[in-house]
Amino acid sequence: MISSLNADLHCHSVISDGTLTPEALAERAKAHGVELWALTDHDEVGGQQRAAAAASAQGMQYLSGVEISVTFIDQTVHIVGLGFDPDNQALQQGLRRTRGGRGQRALEMSADLEKVGIHGAYEGALKFVGNHELISRTHFARFLVESGVCRETNEVFRKYLTEGKPGYVEHRWASLKDAVRWIVEAGGVAVIAHPARYKFTATEEFALFSEFKGHGGQAVEVVTGSHTPAEYISYATMATEFGLAASRGSDFHSPLESHTDLGTLPPLPGHLTPVWELLVSRIQRLQ
């Protein structure tokens, strides 16, 4: 395998906060030339069997995937797991606990929006939810667009649902140590997702990478939908500095909302070790 392989190892289906089924995502990935694919729904592995079967039907190689919500230095960080056993009981139990707080958080978000004159947000968000355990800010954002409060979801996140704005409710997720452990003990590789999105100082970011590596994390997303070309270079340097493999993924959610489509990212920088080179046996097992 080579760094220029068209791998897309980060996307979401209706099982978390995407708008397409695993089958439709597989079809779209294949249409855009994806050769190696992973479905990485938030805190949920319930779509893995469907995604693997759909990838096989499309003639693509597949890696199991998940994106775990973590609280680190009072911020939400996402850790992608790749190539693990989706039936691992410790992983499933950990994800179930992580999902558990979303329902109460959603009710509190709705109540906060009510204070600024936005009524029925919880019920409105539920219309967009495929799995009630995984109700999220994205579902609220879709309701705010549908109801005419905002024109698009990006505007929602500028005006609502983020820290200091109406509708924001802090939630404590899994610990970094636990998330990495669940993935590694299930036979997979842990990956820091879209690191440029986090509002860490340089010292805090160094702490994130150091602790992640210390807990057994092995890779970082270098080329991803929310990174700029300059950030590709910056996190390629971080990958080298910390001895991490590099991952590539669009973070695709929806044809109408995502600016980066499946399979359309540039290749990884050639001097990096692609994460899939650490997972060759897991890919073969899922073929």
C-alpha positions as CSV (number, residue, x, y, z in Angstrom):
1,M,0.0,0.0,0.0
2,I,1.1,3.6,-0.7
3,S,0.4,7.0,0.6
4,S,-1.4,8.0,-2.6
5,L,-4.1,5.4,-2.0
6,N,-7.5,7.0,-2.1
7,A,-8.5,6.2,1.5
8,D,-11.4,8.0,3.2
9,L,-11.3,7.0,6.9
10,H,-13.7,9.5,8.4
11,C,-17.4,10.0,7.6
12,H,-20.8,9.8,9.2
13,S,-24.1,8.1,8.4
14,V,-27.7,8.5,9.7
15,I,-26.7,6.2,12.6
16,S,-25.0,9.3,14.1
17,D,-25.3,12.8,12.6
18,G,-25.0,12.2,8.9
19,T,-27.8,12.2,6.4
20,L,-27.0,9.2,4.2
21,T,-27.3,5.5,5.0
22,P,-24.1,3.4,5.2
23,E,-25.1,1.9,1.8
24,A,-25.5,5.3,0.2
25,L,-22.2,6.5,1.6
26,A,-20.5,3.4,0.2
27,E,-22.0,4.1,-3.2
28,R,-20.9,7.7,-3.0
29,A,-17.4,6.8,-1.9
30,K,-17.0,4.4,-4.8
31,A,-18.2,7.0,-7.2
32,H,-15.5,9.3,-6.1
33,G,-12.8,6.7,-6.4
34,V,-12.3,5.7,-2.8
35,E,-10.3,2.4,-2.6
36,L,-10.3,2.1,1.2
37,W,-13.2,3.3,3.3
38,A,-14.3,3.5,7.0
39,L,-17.6,4.6,8.5
40,T,-16.8,6.4,11.7
41,D,-20.1,7.3,13.4
42,H,-20.0,9.2,16.7
43,D,-19.8,6.9,19.7
44,E,-21.6,4.1,17.9
45,V,-20.6,0.9,16.0
46,G,-24.1,-0.2,15.1
47,G,-23.6,0.6,11.4
48,Q,-20.4,-1.4,11.0
49,Q,-21.8,-4.6,9.6
50,R,-23.9,-2.7,7.1
51,A,-21.0,-0.6,6.1
52,A,-18.6,-3.5,5.6
53,A,-21.2,-5.4,3.5
54,A,-21.8,-2.2,1.4
55,A,-18.1,-1.7,0.9
56,S,-17.7,-5.3,-0.3
57,A,-20.6,-4.9,-2.7
58,Q,-19.0,-1.8,-4.1
59,G,-15.6,-3.5,-4.5
60,M,-13.9,-1.3,-1.8
61,Q,-11.6,-2.4,1.0
62,Y,-13.0,-1.6,4.4
63,L,-11.8,-0.8,7.9
64,S,-14.1,-0.7,10.9
65,G,-14.4,2.8,12.4
66,V,-15.8,5.0,15.2
67,E,-15.3,8.6,16.4
68,I,-15.3,8.8,20.2
69,S,-16.1,12.0,22.0
70,V,-13.5,12.9,24.7
71,T,-13.1,15.7,27.2
72,F,-9.5,17.0,27.4
73,I,-8.6,20.2,29.3
74,D,-12.3,21.1,29.3
75,Q,-12.6,20.9,25.5
76,T,-14.3,18.2,23.4
77,V,-11.8,16.3,21.4
78,H,-12.5,13.5,18.9
79,I,-10.6,10.3,18.7
80,V,-11.1,8.1,15.7
81,G,-10.7,4.3,16.1
82,L,-9.8,2.2,13.0
83,G,-9.5,-1.5,12.4
84,F,-10.9,-2.7,15.8
85,D,-13.3,-5.6,16.5
86,P,-16.7,-4.0,16.6
87,D,-18.0,-6.8,18.7
88,N,-15.6,-6.1,21.5
89,Q,-17.6,-5.9,24.7
90,A,-15.5,-3.4,26.6
91,L,-15.6,-1.0,23.6
92,Q,-19.3,-1.4,23.2
93,Q,-19.9,-0.7,26.9
94,G,-17.6,2.3,26.9
95,L,-19.4,3.8,23.9
96,R,-22.8,3.1,25.6
97,R,-21.7,5.1,28.6
98,T,-20.4,7.9,26.4
99,R,-23.7,8.1,24.6
100,G,-25.7,8.2,27.8
101,G,-25.5,11.9,28.6
102,R,-26.7,13.2,25.2
103,G,-30.4,13.1,26.0
104,Q,-30.3,15.3,29.1
105,R,-27.8,17.6,27.3
106,A,-30.3,18.0,24.4
107,L,-33.1,18.9,26.7
108,E,-30.9,21.6,28.4
109,M,-29.9,22.9,25.0
110,S,-33.5,23.2,24.0
111,A,-34.4,25.1,27.2
112,D,-31.5,27.5,26.6
113,L,-32.7,28.2,23.1
114,E,-36.3,28.8,24.4
115,K,-34.9,31.7,26.4
116,V,-33.9,33.5,23.2
117,G,-37.3,32.9,21.6
118,I,-36.5,29.6,19.7
119,H,-39.4,27.3,20.6
120,G,-39.7,23.5,20.1
121,A,-36.0,22.9,19.3
122,Y,-35.8,19.5,21.0
123,E,-38.8,18.2,19.1
124,G,-37.6,19.8,15.9
125,A,-34.1,18.3,16.3
126,L,-35.6,14.8,16.9
127,K,-37.0,14.9,13.3
128,F,-33.4,14.7,12.0
129,V,-32.2,12.0,14.4
130,G,-31.8,8.4,13.3
131,N,-30.7,7.2,16.7
132,H,-32.1,9.0,19.7
133,E,-29.1,8.1,21.8
134,L,-27.0,10.2,19.5
135,I,-28.9,13.5,19.3
136,S,-26.3,16.2,18.8
137,R,-25.7,19.8,18.0
138,T,-25.8,19.0,14.3
139,H,-29.5,17.9,14.6
140,F,-30.3,21.1,16.4
141,A,-28.5,23.0,13.6
142,R,-30.6,21.3,10.9
143,F,-33.8,22.3,12.8
144,L,-32.6,25.9,13.0
145,V,-32.0,26.0,9.3
146,E,-35.3,24.3,8.5
147,S,-37.2,26.7,10.7
148,G,-35.6,29.7,9.0
149,V,-33.6,30.9,12.1
150,C,-30.4,30.6,10.0
151,R,-29.6,30.0,6.3
152,E,-27.1,27.2,6.7
153,T,-25.6,25.1,9.4
154,N,-22.3,27.0,9.4
155,E,-24.3,30.1,10.4
156,V,-25.9,28.2,13.2
157,F,-22.5,27.4,14.7
158,R,-21.4,31.0,14.5
159,K,-24.5,32.3,16.3
160,Y,-25.7,29.4,18.5
161,L,-24.7,26.1,20.1
162,T,-21.0,27.0,20.7
163,E,-19.4,28.2,23.9
164,G,-20.7,31.6,24.9
165,K,-23.7,31.4,22.5
166,P,-27.4,30.4,23.2
167,G,-28.0,26.7,23.2
168,Y,-24.5,25.7,24.3
169,V,-24.4,23.1,27.1
170,E,-21.1,21.7,28.2
171,H,-20.9,17.9,28.5
172,R,-18.1,15.7,29.9
173,W,-17.4,12.8,27.6
174,A,-15.0,9.9,27.9
175,S,-11.5,10.4,29.1
176,L,-8.6,10.4,26.6
177,K,-7.1,7.4,28.4
178,D,-10.3,5.4,28.2
179,A,-11.1,6.1,24.6
180,V,-7.6,5.1,23.4
181,R,-7.7,2.0,25.6
182,W,-11.0,0.9,24.3
183,I,-9.8,1.1,20.7
184,V,-6.4,-0.5,21.3
185,E,-7.7,-3.3,23.4
186,A,-10.2,-4.1,20.7
187,G,-7.3,-4.5,18.2
188,G,-7.5,-1.1,16.5
189,V,-5.5,2.0,16.0
190,A,-6.4,5.3,17.7
191,V,-6.2,8.5,15.7
192,I,-6.5,12.2,16.8
193,A,-9.2,13.6,14.6
194,H,-8.9,17.0,12.8
195,P,-6.5,18.5,15.4
196,A,-6.6,22.0,13.9
197,R,-10.2,22.4,15.0
198,Y,-9.4,22.5,18.7
199,K,-8.7,25.8,20.3
200,F,-5.7,24.7,22.3
201,T,-2.6,26.8,23.0
202,A,0.7,25.3,21.7
203,T,1.4,24.0,25.2
204,E,-2.0,22.4,25.5
205,E,-1.7,20.8,22.0
206,F,1.7,19.4,23.0
207,A,0.0,17.9,26.1
208,L,-2.7,16.3,24.0
209,F,-0.3,14.7,21.6
210,S,2.0,13.6,24.4
211,E,-0.7,12.0,26.5
212,F,-2.4,10.5,23.5
213,K,0.9,8.8,22.5
214,G,1.6,7.8,26.1
215,H,-1.8,6.0,26.3
216,G,-1.1,4.0,23.1
217,G,-2.4,6.3,20.3
218,Q,-0.6,5.7,17.0
219,A,-1.9,8.2,14.4
220,V,-3.2,11.7,13.6
221,E,-5.5,13.0,10.9
222,V,-3.2,15.1,8.7
223,V,-5.4,15.6,5.6
224,T,-9.0,16.1,6.5
225,G,-12.0,18.2,5.4
226,S,-11.6,21.0,7.9
227,H,-7.8,21.4,7.5
228,T,-6.2,24.0,5.2
229,P,-3.2,23.1,3.0
230,A,-1.0,25.0,5.5
231,E,-2.4,22.8,8.3
232,Y,-1.7,19.6,6.2
233,I,2.0,20.7,6.5
234,S,1.8,21.7,10.2
235,Y,0.3,18.3,11.2
236,A,2.6,16.4,9.0
237,T,5.4,17.9,11.0
238,M,3.6,17.0,14.3
239,A,3.1,13.4,13.1
240,T,6.9,13.2,12.4
241,E,7.8,14.8,15.7
242,F,5.6,12.4,17.7
243,G,6.3,9.3,15.6
244,L,2.7,9.0,14.6
245,A,1.2,7.5,11.4
246,A,-1.0,9.8,9.3
247,S,-4.7,9.4,8.5
248,R,-6.8,10.9,5.7
249,G,-10.6,11.5,5.9
250,S,-13.2,13.9,4.6
251,D,-15.4,14.0,7.8
252,F,-18.3,13.9,5.3
253,H,-21.8,14.3,6.8
254,S,-24.2,15.4,4.1
255,P,-24.2,16.3,0.4
256,L,-25.9,19.6,1.3
257,E,-23.7,20.5,4.3
258,S,-20.2,19.1,3.8
259,H,-17.7,21.2,1.8
260,T,-15.4,18.3,1.2
261,D,-16.9,15.2,-0.5
262,L,-15.8,11.6,0.1
263,G,-12.6,10.7,-1.7
264,T,-11.8,14.3,-2.9
265,L,-8.9,15.2,-0.6
266,P,-5.3,15.4,-1.8
267,P,-3.0,12.5,-0.9
268,L,-1.0,12.3,2.3
269,P,2.5,13.8,2.1
270,G,4.7,11.0,0.8
271,H,7.2,11.0,3.7
272,L,4.6,10.0,6.3
273,T,3.5,6.5,7.3
274,P,-0.1,6.0,6.3
275,V,-2.3,4.6,9.1
276,W,-3.5,1.8,6.9
277,E,0.0,0.4,6.8
278,L,-0.5,-0.4,10.5
279,L,-3.8,-2.2,9.7
280,V,-3.1,-4.4,6.7
281,S,-4.2,-7.5,8.5
282,R,-7.4,-5.9,9.7
283,I,-8.2,-4.8,6.1
284,Q,-7.7,-8.3,4.8
285,R,-9.8,-9.8,7.5
286,L,-12.8,-7.5,6.4
287,Q,-12.4,-8.2,2.7
